């Protein structure tokens, strides 16, 4: 690293070289013998000291220069009344040995040059200010290189998919796409990209699902209802880990710079004249995004306990939210009602000591089995998959087999007859249950009364996925629906007729 230290005054008459020779083992501390940092070159010009520092993995150049800053501040300050005003890295060259060879090259912010040769990587950074060096941005860049290469070798969820349980094969009512047929019958209407209006019949089915969840899962397991915000701000996503990767999937929320009527008068007048909303004018009148519409639903709960200590009498904490929609930009992946941008979900969150979190998830899984087998009569299966939050944040893989069976996600997948055969078609993930370990409790600094580690879990119940699964297997003929479901369905709602 080539860097400069700017001093509080001109250094004329001060032999900096002699002073630096007194550093002793300052740059070797924390490293094996001979593996510390070294000053390869040094020079002085006016009020600046120029240094070239090299090192291995133990004492990195940006750490070494701060050791030197403190050393010089003490020795120059005491005798010459000179202090260090700032540090600036002119050029920082890094060479890495990687665990895996990258499948393709990539670039990173702040990196001027980046080249790969087999499992070796060379990076050059230039003009780095003191904040960049002091906040360990260099270390984060090094870590990010390894994470991105590891992600290139990750081939998707199926790579870490393991069947746990499967229901018997069942005879289904039909093999048609339920979205197409419900739209034809005016049960649903496509409103916009990934968004649907649900008519009385489709809504009654969804509300029946909701009542089943409340009666067969929420009440028996004693979850308390809460209302989570549906705007998730950056501070939430930074602590939850979502800020690492979700930018291409967010529906962003921007506030107007002001609500003053005169400020918006040109927009209003333009619309009145043209009949078109002038988006080109609006974009300059809104602030930068404060965050986005709720993406995963449960993160918005965690500020409620952020930095707090939970009493043992409140553990395991068990809450749920069903107060509004979530939104996720699915790009080209939208299809029918099973993959949408706007979706309706009941979110269950629980937290406690590790054994309590394990027990709650086990009970939830048993309640799901009861609902899917005894009430909805579905053909479905359970599989252990790469935890969604690990894949989402680039944390691919698991530490060991013990943790794999403990912290992570169980997916519930349903067979959709219209997609093809059971073996060759893609099954739909219509439900999951996650043990998140200390991901949220640590991120939001939640403590326990005993001072012991706290974990959490969550399960999001997506009504659209349930509707897609149920209608794909059971059809739209109410007489063919399971008796236990019909007991809870009630009277058929009056349909809206169109001329």
C-alpha positions in Angstrom: 0.0 0.0 0.0 1.3 3.4 -1.0 -0.1 6.0 1.5 0.5 9.5 2.9 0.2 10.8 6.4 -0.6 14.5 6.5 0.9 16.2 9.6 -0.1 19.3 11.4 2.9 21.3 10.1 6.0 21.1 7.9 8.5 18.5 9.0 11.6 20.4 8.0 14.4 19.6 10.4 12.8 16.4 11.8 14.5 13.1 10.9 11.4 10.9 10.4 13.5 8.0 9.3 15.3 7.8 12.6 12.0 8.0 14.5 10.4 5.2 12.4 13.4 3.0 13.2 12.3 3.0 16.8 9.0 1.2 16.0 10.6 -2.1 17.1 8.1 -5.0 16.8 5.1 -2.6 16.5 4.2 -4.0 13.0 4.8 -7.7 14.1 2.3 -7.9 17.0 -0.4 -10.5 16.4 1.6 -12.2 13.6 3.9 -15.2 13.6 7.6 -14.4 13.5 8.5 -12.7 10.2 4.9 -12.5 9.0 4.1 -8.9 10.1 4.0 -5.7 8.1 7.0 -3.9 6.7 7.8 -0.4 5.6 9.4 -0.9 2.2 9.9 2.8 1.3 9.6 6.2 3.1 10.0 9.8 2.2 9.0 13.2 3.5 7.8 16.3 1.6 6.6 19.4 3.4 3.9 18.3 5.9 3.5 14.8 4.4 5.1 11.4 5.1 4.9 8.9 2.2 5.1 5.2 3.1 5.0 2.0 1.1 3.8 -0.8 3.4 3.7 -4.5 2.5 2.2 -7.4 4.6 0.7 -10.9 4.6 -2.6 -11.9 6.0 -1.9 -11.2 9.7 -1.2 -7.4 9.9 -2.9 -5.8 7.0 -1.4 -2.5 5.6 -4.5 -0.5 6.6 -4.1 -1.7 10.2 -0.3 -1.2 10.1 -0.7 2.5 9.0 -2.9 3.2 12.0 -0.4 1.6 14.4 2.2 4.0 12.8 -0.2 6.9 13.1 -0.5 6.4 16.9 3.2 5.8 17.2 4.1 9.0 15.3 1.5 11.0 17.2 3.1 10.0 20.4 6.8 10.5 19.4 6.4 13.6 17.2 3.9 15.2 19.5 5.9 14.9 22.6 9.2 16.3 21.2 8.1 18.4 18.2 4.4 19.2 18.9 3.4 17.7 15.6 0.3 15.6 15.1 -1.2 13.5 12.3 -4.1 15.2 10.6 -5.1 12.5 8.2 -4.3 9.4 6.3 -4.8 8.7 2.6 -4.0 5.6 0.6 -2.8 6.5 -2.9 -2.7 2.9 -4.1 -3.6 -0.4 -2.5 -2.7 -3.6 -4.2 -4.1 -6.9 -2.9 -3.3 -10.5 -3.9 -5.6 -13.3 -2.8 -5.4 -17.1 -2.9 -8.9 -18.4 -3.4 -10.6 -21.7 -2.4 -12.2 -22.0 -5.8 -11.6 -20.7 -9.2 -14.2 -18.2 -10.4 -16.5 -19.5 -13.2 -16.6 -15.9 -14.6 -15.0 -12.6 -13.9 -16.8 -9.8 -12.2 -16.1 -6.2 -10.9 -16.6 -4.6 -7.5 -17.2 -1.1 -6.4 -14.1 0.9 -5.4 -11.8 -1.7 -7.2 -10.0 0.0 -10.1 -8.3 -3.2 -11.4 -9.3 -6.8 -10.9 -7.8 -9.8 -12.5 -8.0 -13.6 -11.9 -5.5 -16.3 -12.7 -6.7 -19.8 -11.7 -7.3 -19.5 -7.9 -5.4 -16.2 -7.6 -6.9 -12.8 -7.6 -5.2 -9.4 -7.9 -7.0 -6.1 -7.1 -5.9 -2.5 -7.2 -7.7 0.3 -5.3 -6.8 3.9 -5.5 -7.4 7.2 -3.6 -8.9 5.7 -0.4 -9.7 8.2 2.3 -9.4 7.6 6.1 -13.0 6.5 6.5 -12.6 3.8 3.9 -9.5 2.5 5.7 -10.7 2.8 9.2 -14.1 1.2 8.6 -12.5 -2.0 7.2 -14.0 -1.6 3.8 -10.9 -3.3 2.4 -11.6 -6.4 4.5 -15.2 -6.4 3.3 -14.1 -6.3 -0.3 -11.8 -9.3 0.3 -14.6 -11.2 1.9 -17.0 -10.3 -0.9 -14.7 -11.7 -3.5 -14.9 -15.1 -1.8 -18.7 -14.9 -1.3 -19.3 -14.0 -5.0 -17.2 -16.9 -6.2 -18.9 -19.3 -3.8 -22.3 -18.1 -5.1 -21.1 -18.8 -8.7 -20.6 -22.5 -7.7 -24.1 -22.6 -6.0 -26.5 -24.1 -8.6 -29.8 -23.3 -7.0 -32.1 -24.7 -4.3 -32.3 -28.2 -5.9 -28.7 -28.8 -5.2 -29.4 -28.8 -1.5 -32.8 -30.4 -1.6 -33.5 -33.5 0.5 -36.9 -35.2 0.7 -38.1 -35.7 4.3 -41.7 -36.9 3.9 -44.3 -37.3 1.1 -48.1 -38.0 1.2 -49.5 -40.8 -0.9 -50.2 -40.1 -4.6 -53.8 -39.1 -5.1 -56.4 -38.9 -7.8 -57.1 -35.3 -8.8 -60.2 -33.6 -10.2 -58.5 -32.4 -13.3 -55.3 -31.3 -15.0 -56.2 -27.7 -16.0 -54.4 -24.5 -15.1 -56.6 -23.1 -12.3 -55.6 -19.5 -13.0 -56.9 -19.7 -16.6 -60.1 -21.3 -15.6 -60.8 -19.0 -12.6 -60.2 -16.0 -14.8 -62.6 -17.4 -17.4 -65.3 -17.8 -14.7 -64.7 -14.3 -13.4 -63.5 -15.6 -10.1 -60.3 -13.6 -10.5 -59.2 -10.7 -12.7 -55.7 -9.8 -13.7 -55.2 -6.2 -12.6 -51.6 -5.4 -13.3 -48.2 -7.0 -13.4 -48.3 -9.8 -10.7 -51.5 -8.4 -9.2 -55.0 -9.8 -9.1 -58.5 -8.8 -8.0 -60.3 -11.7 -6.3 -64.0 -12.0 -6.8 -66.5 -13.3 -4.2 -65.9 -17.0 -4.8 -62.1 -16.9 -4.8 -62.2 -14.6 -1.8 -64.4 -17.0 0.1 -61.9 -19.8 -0.6 -59.0 -17.6 0.7 -61.0 -16.6 3.8 -61.8 -20.2 4.5 -58.0 -21.0 4.4 -57.5 -18.1 6.8 -60.1 -19.4 9.2 -58.5 -22.8 9.0 -55.1 -21.4 9.9 -56.6 -19.5 12.8 -58.6 -22.4 14.2 -56.2 -25.2 13.6 -52.8 -23.6 14.0 -52.8 -20.1 15.6 -55.3 -20.8 18.4 -54.0 -24.3 19.5 -50.4 -23.0 19.6 -51.5 -19.8 21.3 -50.0 -17.2 19.0 -51.0 -13.5 19.7 -52.0 -11.2 16.9 -50.1 -8.1 16.1 -50.0 -5.6 13.3 -46.6 -5.2 11.6 -45.9 -2.1 9.4 -45.9 -2.7 5.7 -43.2 -0.2 5.0 -39.8 -1.6 5.8 -37.1 1.1 6.1 -33.4 0.7 5.5 -32.5 0.4 9.1 -34.7 -2.7 9.4 -33.2 -4.4 6.3 -29.7 -3.6 7.4 -30.2 -5.4 10.7 -32.2 -8.3 9.2 -29.6 -8.9 6.5 -31.9 -8.2 3.6 -30.0 -5.1 2.6 -27.2 -7.3 1.3 -29.0 -8.4 -1.8 -32.7 -7.6 -2.3 -32.5 -4.3 -4.4 -33.8 -5.9 -7.6 -36.9 -7.3 -5.9 -38.1 -4.3 -3.9 -41.1 -2.1 -4.6 -39.5 1.2 -3.4 -41.2 3.8 -1.3 -40.4 7.5 -1.9 -41.8 10.5 0.0 -42.7 13.7 -1.8 -40.2 16.5 -1.2 -43.2 18.6 0.0 -46.9 18.4 -0.1 -47.2 22.2 -0.9 -49.8 22.6 -3.7 -47.8 25.2 -5.6 -44.8 22.9 -5.7 -46.9 20.3 -7.5 -48.9 22.8 -9.6 -47.0 22.0 -12.9 -47.8 18.3 -12.4 -51.4 19.0 -11.8 -51.8 21.4 -14.7 -50.0 19.1 -17.1 -52.3 16.2 -16.2 -55.4 18.5 -16.7 -54.2 19.5 -20.1 -52.9 16.1 -21.5 -54.9 13.6 -19.4 -51.6 11.8 -18.8 -49.7 11.6 -15.5 -46.3 13.4 -16.1 -43.9 10.9 -14.6 -40.9 12.8 -15.9 -41.9 15.7 -13.7 -42.8 13.6 -10.7 -39.5 11.8 -10.5 -37.7 15.1 -9.7 -40.1 16.0 -6.9 -39.8 12.9 -4.8 -37.1 12.1 -2.2 -34.8 9.1 -2.3 -36.4 5.8 -1.2 -36.9 5.4 2.6 -37.2 1.7 2.0 -39.8 -0.4 0.4 -43.1 -2.2 0.7 -42.8 -5.2 3.1 -40.8 -7.9 1.4 -40.6 -10.8 3.9 -43.2 -9.5 6.5 -41.4 -10.7 9.6 -38.5 -8.1 9.7 -40.9 -5.3 10.4 -41.8 -7.0 13.7 -38.2 -6.9 15.1 -37.9 -3.2 15.9 -40.6 -3.9 18.6 -38.0 -5.9 20.6 -34.9 -4.2 19.3 -32.3 -3.8 22.1 -34.7 -5.1 24.7 -34.5 -8.0 27.2 -37.3 -10.5 27.0 -38.6 -11.9 30.3 -38.7 -15.6 30.7 -42.5 -15.5 31.3 -42.9 -14.2 27.8 -41.0 -17.0 26.2 -41.4 -18.5 23.8 -42.7 -15.3 22.3 -45.3 -16.3 19.6 -47.0 -13.6 17.4 -48.6 -13.4 14.0 -49.6 -10.7 11.5 -52.3 -10.8 8.8 -52.9 -7.0 8.4 -51.9 -6.3 4.8 -50.2 -7.3 1.6 -46.6 -7.9 0.8 -44.9 -7.0 -2.5 -42.0 -8.5 -4.3 -40.9 -7.6 -7.9 -40.7 -11.0 -9.6 -39.6 -9.7 -13.0 -40.1 -12.4 -15.7 -41.0 -15.0 -13.1 -44.6 -14.1 -12.6 -47.2 -16.7 -13.6 -50.8 -16.9 -12.7 -51.7 -16.8 -9.0 -48.8 -18.9 -7.8 -46.1 -16.4 -8.5 -47.3 -12.8 -8.1 -45.9 -9.4 -7.2 -48.6 -8.6 -4.6 -49.5 -11.4 -2.3 -51.5 -11.9 0.9 -49.9 -13.7 3.7 -50.3 -14.7 7.4 -46.9 -14.5 9.0 -46.0 -16.3 12.2 -42.9 -15.4 14.2 -41.7 -17.1 17.4 -38.6 -16.5 19.6 -37.1 -18.1 22.6 -34.3 -20.3 23.8 -33.1 -22.8 21.2 -35.0 -25.8 22.6 -38.2 -23.6 22.7 -37.8 -22.6 19.0 -37.2 -26.2 18.0 -40.3 -27.3 19.8 -42.6 -24.6 18.3 -41.5 -25.4 14.8 -42.1 -29.1 15.4 -45.6 -28.3 16.6 -46.3 -26.0 13.6 -45.2 -28.8 11.2 -47.6 -31.2 12.9 -50.5 -28.7 12.6 -49.6 -28.2 8.9 -49.7 -32.0 8.4 -53.2 -32.1 10.0 -54.4 -29.2 7.8 -53.0 -30.5 4.5 -53.9 -34.2 5.1 -57.2 -34.1 7.0 -58.8 -30.9 5.9 -57.5 -30.0 2.4 -56.6 -33.6 1.4 -53.6 -32.5 -0.7 -50.8 -34.4 -2.4 -47.7 -32.8 -1.0 -44.2 -33.4 0.4 -41.7 -31.9 2.8 -38.1 -31.2 1.9 -35.0 -29.8 3.6 -33.6 -27.0 1.5 -30.8 -24.5 1.6 -32.1 -21.9 4.1 -33.7 -19.1 2.0 -32.1 -16.4 4.2 -28.6 -18.0 3.6 -29.1 -18.1 -0.2 -30.5 -14.6 -0.2 -27.5 -13.1 1.6 -24.9 -15.1 -0.3 -24.3 -17.4 2.7 -24.3 -20.6 0.7 -23.9 -23.9 2.5 -24.1 -25.0 6.1 -21.5 -25.4 8.8 -22.1 -29.0 9.6 -24.6 -31.8 9.5 -25.9 -31.0 13.0 -26.7 -27.4 12.2 -28.2 -28.4 8.8 -30.9 -30.3 10.7 -31.5 -27.5 13.1 -31.1 -24.1 11.6 -32.7 -23.8 8.2 -35.8 -24.2 6.2 -38.3 -27.0 5.5 -40.3 -26.5 2.3 -43.8 -27.9 1.8 -44.3 -28.6 -1.9 -47.4 -29.5 -3.8 -48.0 -31.4 -7.0 -49.7 -29.4 -9.7 -51.3 -31.8 -12.2 -51.4 -29.3 -15.1 -47.6 -29.0 -15.1 -47.1 -32.6 -16.1 -46.0 -35.8 -14.4 -45.0 -36.0 -10.8 -41.4 -36.9 -11.6 -40.8 -34.5 -14.5 -42.8 -31.4 -13.5 -41.8 -28.7 -11.0 -43.6 -28.9 -7.7 -44.8 -25.7 -6.1 -43.4 -24.5 -2.8 -46.6 -23.5 -1.2 -45.5 -23.3 2.4 -42.3 -23.3 4.6 -41.2 -23.2 8.2 -37.8 -21.8 9.1 -35.6 -22.0 12.2 -33.5 -18.8 11.8 -31.1 -19.4 14.7 -29.8 -16.1 16.0 -30.1 -14.3 12.7 -32.8 -11.8 13.9 -32.2 -11.9 17.7 -28.5 -11.1 17.2 -29.1 -8.6 14.4 -31.6 -6.7 16.5 -29.7 -7.2 19.8 -32.5 -9.0 21.6 -31.4 -10.4 25.0 -32.9 -13.0 27.4 -33.5 -12.7 31.1 -31.0 -15.5 31.7 -28.4 -14.0 29.4 -28.5 -17.1 27.3 -28.7 -17.2 23.5 -32.1 -16.5 21.9 -33.2 -17.9 18.5 -36.3 -17.3 16.4 -38.4 -18.9 13.7 -40.9 -17.8 11.1 -43.4 -19.3 8.7 -45.2 -17.3 6.0 -48.6 -18.6 4.9 -49.2 -17.4 1.4 -52.9 -17.4 0.4 -52.2 -17.3 -3.3 -50.0 -20.4 -3.1 -52.6 -22.3 -1.1 -55.3 -21.2 -3.6 -53.1 -22.4 -6.6 -52.4 -25.7 -4.9 -56.0 -26.4 -3.8 -57.7 -25.5 -7.1 -55.0 -27.3 -9.2 -55.8 -30.6 -7.4 -59.4 -30.2 -6.5 -60.8 -28.2 -9.4 -63.5 -25.6 -9.4 -66.5 -27.9 -9.0 -67.5 -27.4 -5.4 -69.1 -30.9 -5.2 -65.6 -32.4 -5.6 -64.0 -30.5 -2.8 -63.1 -32.3 0.5 -65.9 -32.6 3.0 -63.8 -31.2 5.9 -63.0 -28.1 3.8 -66.7 -27.7 2.8 -67.7 -27.8 6.5 -65.8 -24.6 7.0 -66.6 -23.0 3.6 -70.2 -22.1 4.4 -72.7 -21.0 1.8 -71.6 -20.3 -1.7 -71.3 -16.5 -2.2 -73.5 -14.8 -4.8 -71.5 -14.3 -8.0 -71.3 -11.0 -9.9 -72.9 -11.3 -13.3 -71.8 -9.3 -16.4 -73.9 -8.5 -19.4 
